[in-house]
Amino acid sequence: GSPRIYTVTMSPVRFGGQVDRLVLTAFDITEQRAAEAKVRAKDELLRKLTEQVPGVLYQYQRWPDGRNCFPYASKGIQDIFGVTPEDVLASGEKIFQRVHTDDLDAVKASIRRSEETMELWRCECRVHIPKQGLCWVEGHAVPQRMPDGSILWHGFIRDFTDRKKADERIRATLREKESLLREIHHRVKNNLQVISSLLSLQSSHHSDSAANEVLIESQNRIRAMALVHETLYRSDDFAKVNLWKYLNELCGYLFQAYGVDTNRIQFVQDLHPAALSLDKTITCGLIVTEIISNSLKYAFPHPLTGSIRIVVHAELDGRMELLLSDDGIGMPSDTSLEQSQSLGLKLVSILVDQLGGELKIRRENGTTFDLTFVP
């Protein structure tokens, strides 16, 4: 009770030179036509979908003898390369002719790598489009080995010139800001060094040893801050300071500032790699300056020998531990940070609070300051 579709052929049968009868053959092609309609519908759906995708969806086939073609390419290939799908159906050479000469070898090498490893093909290159000029394109494709020995890639290529230009503008802006930040750190460091030099000149005109000591301590504090900016000026990362490098240079400066004989008082360090923000580095630097200066001045009365040790390591709970110790005569048992009359120790107490840390003092075999804080 349903309509059917037939293809009919009619052949005459001759007897004695005349047509005696006709033989008709009918083939039912209803299912075949229905299948063809479904294929056409899918092809139409694929065409509509690929026309909406930015760039070009394609199949690229390459044989061992070097022959290559694009068995399928969406219409977007005309926007990307200025050719039609029909232009590359038999040979893909017109596509490679569009690639910038400086990038062509790299593109071909990336195809060979994907062919050898059967890994995802990825590439960025410049192409010359007659109407638009030089553009940047990027492509991704999955390789498939075919029975005839060829490799068939299924992928897409899109124009990302606008994004590339935006990235270049961002990089240029970042380079400009980095240059500006570097100059700022350089100028701050220079200004602090000028202040330090003025204090040094001032101390050279004083015969009062107590006044000179105050000036030297102030000079060391300023130097501790200037050294942070100097470290950042030489660094590639302006957000973090290399704590190991900074503390090593700071302690070296303090030993030199106090004219320490390193044969009599040794400096021992165990600094694990760590990075801190600018503010926390300055705070740590001032704490180290006060404690190391205190040890250099009072822990080793001549001719006593010994060592000053600094240790930095990370704890399991995410906190950082900074140990400053000496094996000198030790701090008096009745001395505390809060009740000390020393400006340096009072400053240490204030800085520890500012750091949000905890400081413990141990008096066995000299004096140890154990500072823990969240980096």
Steps between C-alpha positions, in 0.01 A plus 500: 500500500800735483653660193817338365770624263620281214754533223370321189683385187327369190674282241343383174519131411516431124388188317549487122607861481192638666436599857300224645480614859649736759683390812464741793725486806411700810728564799356625829725792608276642773747424786794619289332835437414532870865431593619754245262757643641440848855542372405823326336624819815421701720666239280808513514503880881466491523781246288733713697417813842544340397831344428633852840394641766773481790381289515185292417138584695266279651162421860497383644185343866427433656197331852359557611625156422861603167542319243686706152642471201621696218245444268727695512868591224728618432828322698681769816397317434788262509751789818349649704421188318666213431172316186293448450140618515391136843663456660264754298186436771345282807672647568705812797693361298821468462504879874470558561779248305732732723423803768758581838385369659539846238265650467243222779266617362496854149419374623209289717373784200502736301294248782245474521472880127437524529244218783314675356506852128499412454773760276804482624755248524856623655797330500879480621683193459807284314484171466757225142558386473715185217720628599521868876479491706319763298315764567257785325161497505204737399143429427175682441160338477133598688255271357169378693230315317381189511152334686636196788621719401867499428714805171684525477793741165627629520851639436870484695819430399846614621856470623642832665816371295726727589295806866493399505879464322537835760272662778708351341819635469341844863386489611846395301654785648252747851572377433871542368449855790271588740763377319762707500282813867421450575871476293571814686235701829634366417857604369398843818298555714798394311742725536267799871461425534879495339516845733221619801690363388819675477312830846359439636851438323625810652227716849585373460852649400371846744409770220374723508120471140464619375739234707323236353166604146635457589634155653168395192310617276735304727463199470119521120518516488721193743269322273202579210675326713622208630147442144375445448751219841417359411129497171572323677728252724208397212250502260391226211471749384823662228331706733281709845538653750215504539471878807276484691746281383802697590371848835371380594846367356677804701295750812544289448876511451500881822304557680752281334802665617391846847410373468139618800272474344196334781284637378585850122509438370278224175536311311173444188486284241238411255685279242299310346651184220738597333811362317774688308812411675836515340603832575174680854492366571848636354400837710182512806697391461751784452219753813322375691830501417568866571147625822447301624848597428421867701177473791669326516773764451303822520122454874471438711730717861491385675254475202257515439309176184334369241502225172660405250277326193579292255230389187535285271209422131429440294307754238236420209726599594759236680732741858616458765477772789743528768405753769749606750369751848558637721297736630807686465600863121498479229752576435571869215291639312806626490662154178485301389671181208677665695636799833563328640852507670433165337672205610213276325229706187714537502544123526121457189453718304755292613346172407146610147623577489676165603174333228311686763259625612339823848543647658274762835561668716211621812555708679164478857511365464864407179662378248381240214704357235270349256691278205331329249674272273443204691589182 
